[in-house]
Amino acid sequence: MTSEVALEAEAVKSDGVGLDRLKRLMRRGTDFLGCEYSVLGGAMSWISERNLVSAISNAGGFGVIACGAMMPDMLDAEIAETRKRTDRPFGVNLITMHPALSELIDICAKHEVSHVVLAGGLPPAGAIERIKGRGAKLICFAPALALAKKLVRSGVDALVIEGMEAGGHIGPVSTSVLAQEILPPLSADVPIFVAGGIGHGGLIAGYLEMGAVGVQLGTRFVCAHECIAHPDFKKAFIRASARDAVTSVQIDPRLPVIPVRALKNREMESFARKQREVAELLDRGEVEMAEAQLQIEQYWAGALRRAVIDGDVETGSVMAGQSVGMVKQEQTVAEIMGQLVDEAAHALERRSGHA
Ligand SMILES: Cc1cc2nc3c(=O)[nH]c(=O)nc-3n(C[C@H](O)[C@H](O)[C@H](O)COP(=O)(O)O)c2cc1C
């Protein structure tokens, strides 16, 4: 064997070592989700619809439909259309404060959706039983250790821990700190997926080695060819660097708004205006707090739609995580997934001394 051939054979062998290790570390996650790689395509309102969701599942990951503000008949159609495009499993993300939550759960049950993700706060009374009682696995977001323990006690099947590097609505703590606080004490009890700021497979390897069973990515999938986002929305992602993805500011202490991470633009001013408007309604006693918060959420849904669907990236909300700086071009979902898997496998291979 010439030295070149020997080197090539070694490279192939060590490639296998990293990939084997990656698959082993992901096994709990892939068994739980029923897919090849435990990479969840994080639900993104207006973006995670039939095309992107099916493409992620077809590429070996796990696509998740973002129900967002959809009404039950729309979700019904979206699930049916996604099924036509993939025979692999996918999930549905429901927002806890949606006024038709029970009906949306029923639609998921009608289609025998295998996994439901509940976002936007602790599950309201009865929702856990209603979802699990119909045979679906329930995944919830845990923004802190105490809440993670509470969710596990109340019977959720898996957790997503999402740090403030993520795009969209965020909590106050970084992914790296949440991972250190939550993975060591809880990863043996329940499968945990890590989200927020992941753009390179090397980091996926790191979280798996800490006990995560998989990861969830949103930002990295926006510039997939299969994603229906407007070309100008994708261009804004490709141009942006990490520091352009900033958080919204709370204008009035009486109105607790969940911060949103998005690319800097003129929309930030209109959000400040909207907050003042809603705070005045609260002051005058014209709305209750729950209604005020719903108005803020409806504002976001509209602002995100303007950017994603209409391509208005100046007055719409271009929600994006800090990993936007690692989005350099449009690629197919299969290419993105392949790259993440290769990077993770190589990182594991290096750490095991095989590279
Ligand atoms: C444009 C956009 C919209 C999002 N919409 C939702 C949503 O409707 N529901 C939800 O639970 N998470 C939403 N997210 C969060 C993602 O599901 C995912 O957890 C997050 O993007 C992961 O962090 P990353 O952006 O750093 O990859 C959104 C994220 C983005 C970038």
The ligand as a MOL file (V3000), in Angstrom:
LIG
                    3D

  0  0  0     0  0            999 V3000
M  V30 BEGIN CTAB
M  V30 COUNTS 31 33 0 0 0
M  V30 BEGIN ATOM
M  V30 1 C -37.8710 33.3780 12.5560 0
M  V30 2 C -38.0620 32.5180 13.7950 0
M  V30 3 C -39.3570 32.2150 14.2210 0
M  V30 4 C -39.5580 31.3930 15.3400 0
M  V30 5 N -40.8360 31.0610 15.7060 0
M  V30 6 C -41.0350 30.1970 16.7310 0
M  V30 7 C -42.3450 29.7430 17.0580 0
M  V30 8 O -43.3320 30.1130 16.4020 0
M  V30 9 N -42.4890 28.8690 18.1110 0
M  V30 10 C -41.3940 28.4220 18.8200 0
M  V30 11 O -41.5770 27.6340 19.7540 0
M  V30 12 N -40.1400 28.8320 18.5260 0
M  V30 13 C -39.9450 29.6870 17.4960 0
M  V30 14 N -38.6510 30.0390 17.1480 0
M  V30 15 C -37.5030 29.3950 17.8540 0
M  V30 16 C -37.0480 28.1320 17.0860 0
M  V30 17 O -38.0090 27.1200 17.1380 0
M  V30 18 C -35.7440 27.5470 17.6460 0
M  V30 19 O -35.9270 27.0620 18.9460 0
M  V30 20 C -34.6040 28.5460 17.6540 0
M  V30 21 O -34.5330 29.1640 16.3910 0
M  V30 22 C -33.2960 27.8490 17.9870 0
M  V30 23 O -32.2530 28.7510 18.0830 0
M  V30 24 P -31.3620 29.2310 16.8260 0
M  V30 25 O -32.1960 30.2210 16.0960 0
M  V30 26 O -30.1810 29.8420 17.4660 0
M  V30 27 O -31.0410 28.0210 16.0020 0
M  V30 28 C -38.4360 30.8880 16.0520 0
M  V30 29 C -37.1390 31.2160 15.6220 0
M  V30 30 C -36.9460 32.0120 14.5150 0
M  V30 31 C -35.5340 32.3200 14.0520 0
M  V30 END ATOM
M  V30 BEGIN BOND
M  V30 1 1 1 2
M  V30 2 1 2 3
M  V30 3 2 2 30
M  V30 4 2 3 4
M  V30 5 1 4 5
M  V30 6 1 4 28
M  V30 7 2 5 6
M  V30 8 1 6 7
M  V30 9 1 6 13
M  V30 10 2 7 8
M  V30 11 1 7 9
M  V30 12 1 9 10
M  V30 13 2 10 11
M  V30 14 1 10 12
M  V30 15 2 12 13
M  V30 16 1 13 14
M  V30 17 1 14 15
M  V30 18 1 14 28
M  V30 19 1 15 16
M  V30 20 1 16 17
M  V30 21 1 16 18
M  V30 22 1 18 19
M  V30 23 1 18 20
M  V30 24 1 20 21
M  V30 25 1 20 22
M  V30 26 1 22 23
M  V30 27 1 23 24
M  V30 28 2 24 25
M  V30 29 1 24 26
M  V30 30 1 24 27
M  V30 31 2 28 29
M  V30 32 1 29 30
M  V30 33 1 30 31
M  V30 END BOND
M  V30 END CTAB
M  END
